[in-house]
Amino acid sequence: MKKSFLNHSVLVLCMIFVQVQVSALNNPYLSKSFTLSGLGKIETRTSGSSVSIEGTEGNEVVVDVYVRRNGKSVDLNDSDVQKRLENYQIDIDKSGNTVSVSVSNKGNMNWSNGNNLNFSFDIKVPYQTSGDLNSSGGSISISGIDGEQNIKSSGGSVKISASSGNVIANSSGGSLSISEFTGMLDLNTSGGSVKVSGTEGDLVVNSSGGSVNLENVSGKVYASTSGGGIKADLNTIEGALTLKSSGGSISASIPKDLPMDLDLKGGNVSTKLTNFEGEMKRDKIVGKSNGGGVLISMASSGGSINLDYK
């Protein structure tokens, strides 16, 4: 009986120890909250850190900072972790209705052994919040927000979902992913791919080498890539559809029976037309279909052009 009780006690102590260890791994290193008195703005300046911003009800901004090592959670009670944390400066401040978040190292870092720390910022903001977000090497994620967003990422990916407003996003090498968005999008990346799905509003995409994939998009669209291909699926077109690629192929699917002005040029141009008036060659189609209307311009320097209807 005593042995059974002892074994049970040891088991309970082990479970408590494990829970404490898990808690130490999952708890934020730093947490701050602010109450706003009007429309808010979030500013971030981070290096090698991921930033996740989510819209919530109410008028509070909550910033939770998590510590990672090589992408994994760390034990905040570990002496080596605590020592390394002393090398970083994390500032989270509020001025008016603007909350600023920044992280930097103090310059006395030992970069050997691959044991350096990075940070993950989990930020909750009111639904209507604008942003000025700047990250070097880390990813940026936005969800459930209505407002103007100015985003700059050097190497990290940018992801936006279930949001609205106006967005200008620039990424040097990282990919851009946008889904379920209403409003204006101006997306620019140097080498990274771009994927846009379920959006309504004016869309501008510029990619230096990466592919461009547009799915279930509505609005005025301009997309250009240097070397990568373009695939576009349009629900509605307002104003014009312009797709350009330097060498890559272009494929687009648009509503059928659409009155349009066509300007299609590439290594090989393929489409089916009704009520067409104009010039049709293997590498070029220029003219009007169904009396003319929306401008459909697709051009590739050597790549194929394919226009389908749905």
C-alpha positions in Angstrom: 0.0 0.0 0.0 2.8 2.4 1.0 4.7 1.5 -2.2 1.6 2.2 -4.3 1.1 5.5 -2.6 4.8 6.4 -3.1 4.6 5.5 -6.8 1.5 7.6 -7.2 3.2 10.6 -5.5 6.2 10.3 -7.7 3.9 10.2 -10.8 2.0 13.3 -9.6 5.3 15.2 -9.0 6.6 14.3 -12.5 3.3 15.5 -14.0 3.6 18.8 -12.2 7.2 19.2 -13.3 6.3 18.5 -16.9 3.4 21.1 -16.7 5.8 23.7 -15.3 8.3 23.0 -18.1 5.6 23.3 -20.8 4.4 26.5 -19.2 7.9 27.9 -19.3 8.1 27.1 -23.0 4.7 28.5 -23.9 4.5 31.6 -21.8 5.4 34.9 -23.4 8.7 36.5 -22.5 7.1 39.9 -22.4 3.5 41.1 -22.6 2.0 44.6 -22.7 -1.5 46.0 -23.3 -2.7 49.5 -24.2 -6.2 51.1 -24.4 -6.9 53.3 -27.4 -9.2 56.3 -27.5 -9.7 56.3 -31.3 -8.6 54.7 -34.5 -5.3 53.1 -33.8 -2.0 52.5 -35.7 0.6 49.8 -35.1 4.3 50.4 -36.1 6.9 47.6 -36.0 10.6 47.6 -36.6 12.0 44.1 -36.2 15.0 42.1 -37.4 14.9 38.3 -37.7 11.6 38.2 -35.9 8.1 37.2 -37.1 5.2 39.5 -36.6 1.5 38.3 -36.4 -1.2 41.0 -36.2 -4.9 40.0 -35.6 -8.0 42.1 -35.4 -10.2 41.7 -32.4 -13.2 43.5 -30.8 -12.7 46.3 -28.4 -10.2 49.1 -28.1 -7.2 47.3 -26.7 -3.8 46.5 -28.2 -2.1 43.5 -26.7 1.5 42.6 -27.6 2.9 39.2 -26.5 6.6 38.5 -27.2 7.8 34.9 -27.5 11.4 33.8 -27.6 12.6 31.2 -30.1 15.9 29.5 -30.8 16.3 28.1 -34.3 12.5 28.4 -34.7 11.7 26.4 -31.6 10.4 27.5 -28.2 12.9 27.9 -25.4 12.9 27.5 -21.6 12.8 31.1 -20.2 14.3 29.8 -17.0 17.4 28.5 -18.8 20.5 30.5 -17.6 22.0 30.6 -21.1 18.7 31.9 -22.6 18.5 34.6 -19.9 22.1 35.6 -20.6 21.5 35.9 -24.3 18.3 37.9 -23.7 20.4 40.6 -22.1 21.9 41.3 -25.6 18.6 42.4 -27.0 16.6 45.6 -26.7 12.9 45.3 -27.0 10.7 48.5 -26.9 6.9 48.5 -26.8 5.5 52.0 -26.4 2.3 54.0 -27.0 2.1 57.6 -28.2 -1.4 58.9 -28.7 -3.2 56.0 -30.5 0.0 54.7 -32.1 1.7 51.6 -30.6 5.3 51.1 -31.6 7.2 47.8 -31.4 10.9 47.3 -32.1 13.7 44.8 -31.4 17.4 45.2 -31.9 20.6 43.6 -30.6 23.0 45.6 -28.5 26.1 44.8 -30.6 27.9 42.4 -28.2 26.4 39.2 -29.6 28.4 36.0 -30.0 27.0 34.7 -33.3 28.6 31.2 -33.1 27.1 27.8 -32.5 23.8 28.7 -34.1 22.3 29.3 -30.7 21.1 32.9 -31.3 17.6 33.9 -30.3 14.8 35.3 -32.3 11.4 36.6 -31.4 7.8 36.1 -32.3 5.5 39.1 -31.8 1.8 38.2 -31.4 -0.2 41.4 -31.6 -4.0 41.8 -31.1 -5.5 45.1 -32.3 -8.9 46.6 -32.8 -10.5 45.7 -36.2 -10.0 49.2 -37.6 -6.2 49.7 -37.3 -3.7 51.0 -39.8 -0.1 49.7 -39.9 3.5 50.7 -40.7 5.3 47.4 -40.6 9.0 46.9 -41.3 10.8 43.6 -40.9 14.3 42.4 -41.9 14.4 38.7 -42.4 11.2 37.8 -40.5 7.7 37.1 -41.7 4.7 39.4 -41.4 1.1 38.1 -41.0 -2.1 40.2 -40.9 -5.6 38.8 -40.3 -9.0 40.4 -39.7 -8.0 44.1 -40.1 -9.6 47.1 -41.9 -7.2 50.0 -42.6 -4.3 51.3 -44.5 -1.2 49.1 -44.3 2.4 49.9 -45.4 4.5 46.8 -45.3 8.2 46.3 -46.0 10.0 43.0 -45.6 13.6 42.1 -46.5 13.6 38.4 -47.2 10.6 37.4 -45.1 7.2 36.4 -46.4 4.1 38.6 -46.1 0.6 37.0 -45.6 -2.7 38.9 -45.4 -6.1 37.3 -44.9 -9.7 38.2 -44.2 -8.9 41.9 -44.3 -9.9 45.1 -46.1 -8.6 48.6 -46.8 -5.5 49.8 -48.8 -2.2 47.8 -48.7 1.2 48.7 -50.1 3.5 45.7 -49.6 7.2 45.5 -50.6 9.2 42.3 -50.1 12.9 41.7 -51.1 12.9 38.0 -51.9 10.1 36.8 -49.8 6.7 35.6 -51.1 3.4 37.5 -50.9 0.2 35.7 -50.1 -3.2 37.6 -50.0 -6.6 35.9 -49.5 -10.1 37.2 -48.9 -9.3 40.9 -49.2 -11.5 43.9 -50.2 -9.8 47.1 -51.3 -6.7 48.3 -53.1 -3.6 46.1 -53.3 -0.1 47.3 -54.5 2.2 44.3 -54.2 5.9 44.3 -55.1 8.5 41.6 -54.6 12.1 41.0 -55.8 12.2 37.3 -56.7 9.5 35.9 -54.5 6.2 34.5 -55.7 2.9 36.2 -55.4 -0.4 34.4 -54.7 -3.7 36.4 -54.5 -7.1 34.7 -54.0 -10.7 35.8 -53.2 -10.1 39.6 -53.6 -12.2 42.5 -54.7 -10.7 45.8 -55.8 -7.8 47.3 -57.8 -4.8 45.0 -57.8 -1.2 45.9 -58.9 1.5 43.2 -58.8 5.1 43.6 -59.7 7.5 40.6 -59.3 11.2 40.4 -60.3 11.4 36.8 -61.4 8.8 35.1 -59.2 5.6 33.6 -60.5 2.2 35.3 -60.1 -1.0 33.3 -59.3 -4.4 35.1 -59.2 -7.5 33.1 -58.2 -11.1 34.3 -57.9 -10.1 37.9 -58.3 -12.5 40.8 -59.1 -11.6 44.3 -60.2 -9.0 46.2 -62.2 -5.8 44.1 -62.5 -2.2 44.8 -63.5 0.4 42.1 -63.0 4.0 42.0 -64.3 6.8 39.6 -63.7 10.4 39.4 -65.0 10.9 35.7 -65.9 8.2 34.0 -64.0 4.8 32.9 -65.4 1.4 34.4 -64.7 -1.8 32.5 -64.0 -5.0 34.5 -63.5 -8.6 33.5 -62.8 -10.9 36.5 -62.9 -14.5 36.6 -61.7 -15.2 40.2 -62.9 -13.0 42.8 -64.6 -13.5 46.5 -64.0 -11.6 48.8 -66.2 -8.8 46.6 -67.6 -6.8 43.4 -67.3 -3.1 43.8 -68.0 -0.7 40.9 -67.7 3.0 41.1 -68.7 5.9 38.6 -68.4 9.5 38.7 -69.7 9.8 35.2 -71.0 7.3 33.3 -68.9 3.9 32.0 -70.1 0.6 33.7 -69.3 -2.7 32.0 -68.8 -6.0 33.8 -68.0 -9.6 32.7 -67.5 -12.2 35.5 -67.7 -16.1 35.7 -67.9 -17.4 34.5 -71.2 -19.3 36.7 -73.7 -17.5 39.8 -72.3 -17.3 42.8 -74.6 -13.6 43.5 -74.9 -10.7 45.1 -76.7 -8.0 42.6 -77.1 -4.2 43.1 -77.3 -2.5 39.7 -77.0 1.1 39.3 -77.9 3.5 36.4 -77.3 5.5 33.5 -78.7 2.2 31.7 -79.4 -1.3 33.1 -78.7 -4.2 30.8 -78.1 -7.9 31.7 -77.6 -11.4 31.2 -78.9 -13.3 34.3 -80.1 -16.8 35.2 -81.1 -17.9 38.3 -83.1 -14.2 39.3 -83.5 -13.0 42.2 -85.7 -9.3 42.8 -86.0 -5.9 41.1 -86.7 -5.3 37.5 -85.7 -1.9 35.8 -86.1 0.0 33.0 -84.4 1.8 35.4 -82.1 -0.6 38.3 -82.0 -4.3 39.0 -81.7 -5.4 42.7 -81.7 -9.0 43.8 -82.1 -12.5 43.8 -80.7 -14.7 41.0 -79.5 -18.5 41.3 -79.0 -18.4 45.0 -80.0 -15.4 46.0 -77.8 -15.3 47.1 -74.2 -13.0 46.1 -71.4 -9.3 46.2 -72.3 -7.6 42.8 -72.1 -3.8 43.2 -72.6 -1.5 40.2 -72.3 2.1 40.3 -73.4 5.1 37.9 -73.1 8.5 38.1 -74.5 8.7 34.6 -76.0 6.3 32.8 -73.7 2.9 31.5 -74.7 -0.4 33.3 -74.2 -3.6 31.5 -73.4 -7.0 33.1 -72.8 -9.9 30.9 -71.7 -13.5 31.7 -70.7 -15.8 30.5 -67.9 
